[in-house]
Amino acid sequence: MSRKVALLSMDVEDWQHLEYFAGMRPPEPRTSMLDGLDRFRELLAAEAVPATFFTLGEVGIPRAPLLRELAAEGHEVASHGPDHRLLKQLSTAEFVAQMRTHKDELEQALGMPVAGYRAPCFSMDREKLERLPELGFAYDSSWIRFGAHPLYGHMELDDWREVVPGVRRAPGADFMEFEIPTLATRRGRVPVGGGAYFRIFPWLLTRRLVGRFLDGAEVYIFYIHPFEMSAVRGVELPAGVGMGTKLRFQTGRARTAGRFPRLVRLLRERGFSFSTFEAFRESLAS
C-alpha cells in the first residue's frame, strides 16, 4: 500500500436527517434521496475504488441486504449511530447505552463486525470518544478542527500520539482517530474533506484548496451524503424553511456526481492509493 492513502466515505442518511430540518415535519409522502447511495456506488465501481459507508441504524438496518452487498463488493460498513441526534443532546451514559444496542443490531444485520464510528455532524466530545473502545470500536472519524461551525464538536487530542498526519492513536490502546481534513490559511482553517464545501465551492477553488492540502499530506479523507449525489429534483421541503436553507440544500447538487471522478483523478495524479478506514487502520497497527 502506498504511503499516501485516500479514504472515501459516505454518511448514509436521508435528507430529512439534516440538522437544519431538525424538528420540522417533512410533507407526506416523504420523498427519499437515498438513490444518491446507488449513484455513489456506481461511481466507485467505475473508478475501481473502495469506500466506507457510515450508516445510520434507522436507515441501514431495514436495508440489510444492501449493506451486505456493499461489504461483498469490498466496501466497509461502519456506524453513524442509531439516529441523527447530536451527541451534545445525550449524556455519556445514554450514548454508551444506545451505542451498545445499535452496534449489536447493525452487526446482526450486516453479519460481520463493525469497526468504525462517525458522529452525526461531527458532534463528538472527548468523554464520549474515550468510551468507544469499550464498545468494541477500533476507530472514530468525528474530529474536525473547524470551530466556525456551530454543530461540530471540539476536542483536544494533544496527548494522543500522531501515527501519521491526520491519524492519532489513543494512549495505551490501538484505537485510532481519523481527522477530517482542513487547510490552515492566514484567515483560519478551511474544510477540504467534502460535504457541502465540495458541492458549493467552484471546482477550480476546490481543486486548488485540496491540492494545497495534498502537498506533503499522507492521508486524505473525503465524505459525502446521499442527498448530495441524488438525481431527485424538486423535493418538497417542510413548511417554514427559509430561503437561505433552501439555497444551502440545493446549491451544487446537480454537479456533485460529475465532480467526484475529477477528485479521484486528482488524488491519483498526486500518488494516492485508496483504502477503507479499517483496512488502513489495520495496516498502521501492524
Secondary structure as the mmCIF struct_conf table of DSSP 4:
data_model
#
loop_
_struct_conf.conf_type_id
_struct_conf.id
_struct_conf.beg_label_comp_id
_struct_conf.beg_label_asym_id
_struct_conf.beg_label_seq_id
_struct_conf.end_label_comp_id
_struct_conf.end_label_asym_id
_struct_conf.end_label_seq_id
BEND BEND1 ARG A 3 LYS A 4
STRN STRN1 VAL A 5 VAL A 12
HELX_RH_3T_P HELX_RH_3T_P1 TRP A 15 HIS A 17
BEND BEND2 LEU A 18 LEU A 18
HELX_RH_3T_P HELX_RH_3T_P2 GLU A 19 PHE A 21
TURN_TY1_P TURN_TY1_P1 ALA A 22 GLY A 23
HELX_LH_PP_P HELX_LH_PP_P1 PRO A 26 PRO A 27
BEND BEND3 GLU A 28 PRO A 29
HELX_LH_PP_P HELX_LH_PP_P2 ARG A 30 SER A 32
TURN_TY1_P TURN_TY1_P2 LEU A 34 LEU A 34
HELX_RH_AL_P HELX_RH_AL_P1 ASP A 35 GLU A 47
TURN_TY1_P TURN_TY1_P3 ALA A 48 ALA A 48
STRN STRN2 THR A 52 THR A 55
HELX_RH_AL_P HELX_RH_AL_P2 GLY A 57 GLY A 60
HELX_RH_3T_P HELX_RH_3T_P3 ILE A 61 ARG A 63
HELX_RH_AL_P HELX_RH_AL_P3 ALA A 64 ALA A 72
TURN_TY1_P TURN_TY1_P4 GLU A 73 GLY A 74
STRN STRN3 GLU A 76 SER A 79
BEND BEND4 PRO A 82 ASP A 83
HELX_RH_3T_P HELX_RH_3T_P4 LEU A 87 GLN A 89
BEND BEND5 LEU A 90 LEU A 90
HELX_RH_AL_P HELX_RH_AL_P4 THR A 92 LEU A 110
TURN_TY1_P TURN_TY1_P5 GLY A 111 GLY A 111
BEND BEND6 MET A 112 MET A 112
STRN STRN4 GLY A 116 TYR A 117
HELX_RH_3T_P HELX_RH_3T_P5 PRO A 120 PHE A 122
HELX_RH_AL_P HELX_RH_AL_P5 ARG A 126 LEU A 129
TURN_TY1_P TURN_TY1_P6 GLU A 130 LEU A 132
HELX_RH_3T_P HELX_RH_3T_P6 PRO A 133 LEU A 135
TURN_TY1_P TURN_TY1_P7 GLY A 136 GLY A 136
STRN STRN5 TYR A 139 ILE A 144
TURN_TY1_P TURN_TY1_P8 GLY A 147 ALA A 148
BEND BEND7 HIS A 149 HIS A 149
TURN_TY1_P TURN_TY1_P9 PRO A 150 LEU A 151
BEND BEND8 TYR A 152 TYR A 152
TURN_TY1_P TURN_TY1_P10 ASP A 158 ASP A 159
BEND BEND9 TRP A 160 TRP A 160
STRN STRN6 ARG A 161 VAL A 164
TURN_TY1_P TURN_TY1_P11 PRO A 165 GLY A 166
STRN STRN7 VAL A 167 ARG A 169
TURN_TY1_P TURN_TY1_P12 PRO A 171 GLY A 172
BEND BEND10 ALA A 173 ASP A 174
STRN STRN8 MET A 176 ILE A 180
HELX_LH_PP_P HELX_LH_PP_P3 PRO A 181 PRO A 181
STRN STRN9 THR A 182 THR A 185
TURN_TY1_P TURN_TY1_P13 ARG A 186 ARG A 187
STRN STRN10 GLY A 188 PRO A 191
BEND BEND11 GLY A 193 GLY A 193
STRN STRN11 GLY A 194 GLY A 194
TURN_TY1_P TURN_TY1_P14 GLY A 195 GLY A 195
HELX_RH_AL_P HELX_RH_AL_P6 ALA A 196 ILE A 200
BEND BEND12 PHE A 201 PHE A 201
HELX_RH_AL_P HELX_RH_AL_P7 TRP A 203 LEU A 214
TURN_TY1_P TURN_TY1_P15 ASP A 215 GLY A 216
BEND BEND13 GLU A 218 GLU A 218
STRN STRN12 VAL A 219 ILE A 224
HELX_RH_AL_P HELX_RH_AL_P8 PRO A 226 MET A 229
HELX_LH_PP_P HELX_LH_PP_P4 LEU A 237 PRO A 238
TURN_TY1_P TURN_TY1_P16 ALA A 239 GLY A 240
HELX_RH_AL_P HELX_RH_AL_P9 MET A 243 GLN A 250
TURN_TY1_P TURN_TY1_P17 THR A 251 GLY A 252
HELX_RH_AL_P HELX_RH_AL_P10 ARG A 253 GLU A 269
TURN_TY1_P TURN_TY1_P18 ARG A 270 GLY A 271
STRN STRN13 SER A 273 SER A 275
HELX_RH_AL_P HELX_RH_AL_P11 PHE A 277 ALA A 285
#
